[in-house]
Amino acid sequence: MARGKPLPIVLCVSALEYGGVDAVMHALATRLDRSRYEVTVYSLGPDRGAGDRYRAAGIQVVAGAQSRDHKSVRALLRLWRFLRSHRVMLVHTHPGFGSRAAALLARVPVVVATYHGSWAHSVGRGELALRRFLDRRASAVVANSGFTKDHVVAELGVPPERVRVIQNGVDLIRFRPPSPDHRNAVRAALGWGADDVVVATVARLYPDKGVWDVVSALAMVRAEGVSLRALIVGDGPERESLRARAASIGAAPHVQFVGARNDVPELLAAADVFVLASRSREGFGIALAEGMAMSLPVIGTAVEGIPELIEGGRNGLLVPPCDPIALADALLKLVREPKLRHELGTRGRATVEQRFDARRMVAAYAALYEELLGRSPWRSVSRFREQ
């Protein structure tokens, strides 16, 4: 495609909040070639704190009101007007059925839809018909893992040849093994001693993330005489109930809930083990890949796309979901075998370097954008470039 002025493109989500989708969006927004793309991050719903780092990087952010109803007609009309007035050439949604409908009505030349795993509810006939209609009209349908592709094909009837797999990626500069001095300094700041073993998890505090299983497993391991502590990074509707339940089993003094944070690598520098105990809806598990990038030995549940990251016993341990006893056994194994912890951590970092580098993910999406824009039948793309 001939070079010209940057094309206006929109990365669209239902809400700006920390999580796997946000990690993908931020990598794209900050790493795409700004001489080719003028990126706007558009949230149909509220900004729950994640928008600040986009703004700090010079990325335009548009967020809706502090409302849960990101699917309202009013929200979609606002998006439609924005796409029309800014002559947007490409919209990338996650997967965003309402935003895709707005893009279709605004006659945006290229629409990319990325699926991030399974969905929280069964799909009724009306919604299924809408999803299939929009999927057929998307310029490209992308899945973040092999599992997600199979799920989209089976549940939505998208032809497999229409679904591309682009796996998520991790910023290997931001997430990297800490020096011993840095690790000790962070642990001291958090109030932990040199003999404490710290297990960390990063997850939104929803039931499907299995954070209660982590707290339960910690209590079991401490009953074996191990000074195990837990660092819980994330926020959500289960926060207060998790605190109360931790107190009810005597685990509260040993668990730190630090909320949603933008300094996750700094916090993980203090950890000895990383756990992602998802019970469902984990199409990739980018938090797990981030832990691996820090050279932490990881434990993940055998849910959806997680086994595509962890080769059980080689670069991490897999346990069944909803099984805190199995999780406690895996934690005890790592506590008692420091050599295994080191080996798993080293292999985990190598896995991310080889397969899940954010630069590789962004390059794959950039190539897809160029391919779709280059073959778009809409003359507006080439006319915009020439202006």
RAZILIN-V958122 format. One record per pair of residues at least 24 apart in sequence whose C-alpha atoms are under 7 Angstrom apart, sorted by sequence separation. I is the first residue (numbers start at 1). J is the second residue. If there is no record, write none. Layout:
# RAZILIN-V958122
i=I j=J
i=I j=J
This chain:
# RAZILIN-V958122
i=132 j=156
i=142 j=166
i=144 j=168
i=230 j=254
i=231 j=255
i=232 j=256
i=233 j=257
i=235 j=259
i=272 j=296
i=273 j=297
i=274 j=298
i=275 j=299
i=276 j=300
i=277 j=301
i=279 j=303
i=282 j=306
i=45 j=70
i=113 j=138
i=229 j=254
i=230 j=255
i=231 j=256
i=232 j=257
i=233 j=258
i=234 j=259
i=235 j=260
i=273 j=298
i=274 j=299
i=275 j=300
i=276 j=301
i=44 j=70
i=76 j=102
i=80 j=106
i=112 j=138
i=229 j=255
i=230 j=256
i=231 j=257
i=232 j=258
i=233 j=259
i=234 j=260
i=16 j=43
i=30 j=57
i=71 j=98
i=111 j=138
i=112 j=139
i=113 j=140
i=114 j=141
i=115 j=142
i=116 j=143
i=233 j=260
i=234 j=261
i=6 j=34
i=9 j=37
i=15 j=43
i=26 j=54
i=111 j=139
i=112 j=140
i=113 j=141
i=114 j=142
i=115 j=143
i=116 j=144
i=128 j=156
i=233 j=261
i=316 j=344
i=6 j=35
i=7 j=36
i=8 j=37
i=9 j=38
i=10 j=39
i=11 j=40
i=12 j=41
i=13 j=42
i=14 j=43
i=15 j=44
i=110 j=139
i=111 j=140
i=112 j=141
i=113 j=142
i=114 j=143
i=115 j=144
i=205 j=234
i=315 j=344
i=6 j=36
i=7 j=37
i=8 j=38
i=9 j=39
i=10 j=40
i=11 j=41
i=12 j=42
i=13 j=43
i=14 j=44
i=15 j=45
i=16 j=46
i=17 j=47
i=118 j=148
i=197 j=227
i=198 j=228
i=199 j=229
i=200 j=230
i=201 j=231
i=202 j=232
i=203 j=233
i=204 j=234
i=205 j=235
i=206 j=236
i=212 j=242
i=314 j=344
i=315 j=345
i=6 j=37
i=7 j=38
i=8 j=39
i=9 j=40
i=10 j=41
i=11 j=42
i=12 j=43
i=13 j=44
i=14 j=45
i=15 j=46
i=16 j=47
i=17 j=48
i=44 j=75
i=117 j=148
i=196 j=227
i=197 j=228
i=198 j=229
i=199 j=230
i=200 j=231
i=201 j=232
i=202 j=233
i=203 j=234
i=204 j=235
i=205 j=236
i=206 j=237
i=215 j=246
i=6 j=38
i=10 j=42
i=15 j=47
i=16 j=48
i=17 j=49
i=18 j=50
i=116 j=148
i=196 j=228
i=197 j=229
i=198 j=230
i=199 j=231
i=200 j=232
i=201 j=233
i=202 j=234
i=204 j=236
i=205 j=237
i=206 j=238
i=219 j=251
i=315 j=347
i=316 j=348
i=16 j=49
i=17 j=50
i=115 j=148
i=118 j=151
i=196 j=229
i=205 j=238
i=315 j=348
i=16 j=50
i=97 j=131
i=100 j=134
i=205 j=239
i=16 j=51
i=279 j=321
i=278 j=321
i=279 j=322
i=277 j=321
i=297 j=341
i=297 j=344
i=297 j=345
i=296 j=345
i=295 j=345
i=295 j=346
i=292 j=345
i=295 j=348
i=295 j=349
i=293 j=348
i=294 j=349
i=14 j=70
i=292 j=348
i=293 j=349
i=292 j=349
i=293 j=352
i=292 j=352
i=214 j=277
i=289 j=352
i=213 j=277
i=211 j=277
i=210 j=277
i=200 j=268
i=209 j=277
i=210 j=278
i=209 j=278
i=210 j=279
i=208 j=278
i=209 j=279
i=200 j=271
i=208 j=279
i=199 j=271
i=208 j=280
i=198 j=271
i=199 j=272
i=200 j=273
i=201 j=274
i=198 j=272
i=199 j=273
i=200 j=274
i=201 j=275
i=197 j=272
i=198 j=273
i=199 j=274
i=200 j=275
i=201 j=276
i=199 j=275
i=9 j=88
i=8 j=88
i=9 j=89
i=10 j=90
i=11 j=91
i=12 j=92
i=13 j=93
i=8 j=89
i=9 j=90
i=10 j=91
i=11 j=92
i=12 j=93
i=13 j=94
i=7 j=89
i=9 j=91
i=10 j=92
i=11 j=93
i=12 j=94
i=13 j=96
i=186 j=269
i=187 j=270
i=186 j=270
i=202 j=287
i=183 j=269
i=183 j=270
i=175 j=265
i=174 j=265
i=178 j=269
i=217 j=324
i=221 j=328
i=216 j=324
i=217 j=325
i=220 j=328
i=213 j=322
i=214 j=324
i=217 j=327
i=218 j=328
i=213 j=324
i=217 j=328
i=221 j=332
i=175 j=290
i=176 j=293
i=177 j=294
i=168 j=286
i=175 j=293
i=176 j=294
i=177 j=295
i=170 j=289
i=175 j=294
i=170 j=290
i=172 j=293
i=148 j=283
i=147 j=283
i=145 j=283
i=144 j=283
i=145 j=284
i=144 j=284
i=24 j=168
i=147 j=304
i=147 j=305
i=145 j=305
i=119 j=281
i=118 j=281
i=117 j=281
i=117 j=282
i=118 j=283
i=117 j=283
i=116 j=283
i=172 j=357
i=170 j=356
i=171 j=357
i=169 j=356
i=170 j=357
i=171 j=358
i=168 j=356
i=169 j=357
i=170 j=358
i=169 j=358
i=169 j=361
i=168 j=361
i=167 j=361
i=166 j=361
i=166 j=364
i=139 j=372
i=18 j=260
i=110 j=372
i=110 j=373
i=20 j=286
i=109 j=376
i=109 j=378
i=89 j=381
i=32 j=362
i=27 j=358
i=31 j=362
i=28 j=362
i=32 j=366
i=27 j=362
i=1 j=374
i=5 j=385
i=4 j=385
i=3 j=385
i=4 j=386
i=5 j=387
